[in-house]
Amino acid sequence: MKKFQAVIREFTKFSVQMVNRSYLKSQKLKTTEADRQKITLLEAENAALRKDKAALEQRVRMLKEVIQKNRDGTEGHQKELQELRVAAQTVVESIGLSEESGGSFADRLRGVP
C-alpha cells in the first residue's frame, strides 16, 4: 500500500509538472502570436513610412530644382540690374556734362550716346 501511495504521489507530482509545462508553453505561444501580430503591423507601418519617405524625397528634389532655378534667375537679375545701374550712371554723368554746356533737358537727352 505504501508503494502504491508513493507511486500516486510521484504521478501527481509528474502531472503537476506537466500541467505547469503545458501552461508555460501555452503562455509562450500566446506571446509568440502577439509578437507575430505586432510584426505584421510594424511591417505595414514600415511600408507606409517608406512610401511617405519616397514622396518626401521627390518633393525635396523638386524644391531643390526650384531653388536652383530661382538662384540662376536671381544671378541673371543681379547681372541685369548691374548693367542698368551702369547705364543709368552713364546717362546721369552725360546729363551732368551737358548741363555744363547749357541747353534744355531734351537737348541734353538727345546728346546722350
C-alpha positions in Angstrom: 0.0 0.0 0.0 2.8 2.4 0.8 4.4 1.6 -2.5 1.0 2.5 -4.2 0.8 5.8 -2.3 4.4 6.6 -3.3 3.5 5.9 -6.9 0.4 8.1 -6.7 2.4 10.9 -5.2 5.0 10.6 -8.0 2.3 10.5 -10.6 0.6 13.6 -9.0 3.9 15.4 -8.9 4.6 14.4 -12.5 1.1 15.5 -13.6 1.5 19.0 -11.9 4.9 19.4 -13.6 3.3 18.5 -17.0 0.4 20.9 -16.4 2.9 23.7 -15.4 5.0 23.0 -18.6 1.9 23.0 -20.7 0.8 26.3 -19.2 4.2 27.8 -19.8 4.2 26.6 -23.4 0.7 28.0 -23.8 1.8 31.4 -22.5 4.9 31.3 -24.8 2.6 30.5 -27.8 0.3 33.4 -26.9 3.3 35.7 -26.6 4.7 34.5 -29.9 1.3 35.0 -31.6 1.1 38.6 -30.2 4.6 39.2 -31.4 3.7 38.0 -34.8 0.8 40.3 -35.0 3.0 43.2 -33.9 5.5 42.3 -36.6 2.7 42.3 -39.2 1.5 45.8 -38.0 5.1 47.1 -37.9 5.8 45.8 -41.4 2.7 47.6 -42.7 3.7 50.8 -40.9 7.2 50.4 -42.3 5.9 50.1 -45.8 3.7 53.2 -45.3 6.7 55.1 -44.0 8.9 54.0 -46.9 6.2 55.3 -49.3 6.0 58.6 -47.4 9.8 58.8 -47.5 9.8 58.3 -51.2 7.2 61.1 -51.7 9.1 63.4 -49.4 12.4 62.7 -51.3 10.6 63.5 -54.5 9.3 66.8 -53.0 12.8 67.7 -51.9 14.2 67.0 -55.4 11.5 69.3 -56.8 12.2 72.0 -54.3 15.9 71.8 -55.0 15.2 72.3 -58.7 13.0 75.3 -58.0 15.7 76.8 -55.7 18.4 76.2 -58.3 16.2 77.8 -61.0 15.5 80.8 -58.7 19.2 81.0 -57.8 20.1 81.0 -61.5 17.3 83.6 -62.2 18.5 85.8 -59.3 22.0 85.8 -60.6 20.8 86.8 -64.1 18.6 89.5 -62.5 21.6 90.8 -60.5 23.7 91.0 -63.6 20.9 92.8 -65.5 20.4 95.2 -62.6 24.1 96.0 -62.5 24.0 96.7 -66.3 21.0 99.0 -65.7 22.9 100.8 -62.9 25.9 101.3 -65.2 23.6 102.6 -68.0 21.8 104.9 -65.6 25.1 106.2 -64.2 26.3 106.9 -67.7 23.1 108.8 -68.5 23.4 110.8 -65.3 27.1 111.6 -66.0 26.2 112.5 -69.6 23.5 114.8 -68.4 25.8 116.4 -65.9 28.4 117.1 -68.6 25.7 118.5 -70.8 24.5 120.8 -68.0 27.8 122.4 -68.0 27.5 123.2 -71.7 23.9 124.6 -71.2 20.8 123.8 -73.3 17.4 122.3 -72.5 16.9 119.0 -70.8 15.5 117.5 -74.1 18.6 118.7 -75.9 20.8 117.2 -73.4 19.0 113.8 -73.6 19.3 113.8 -77.4 23.0 114.2 -76.9 23.3 111.1 -74.8 25.0 108.3 -76.7 
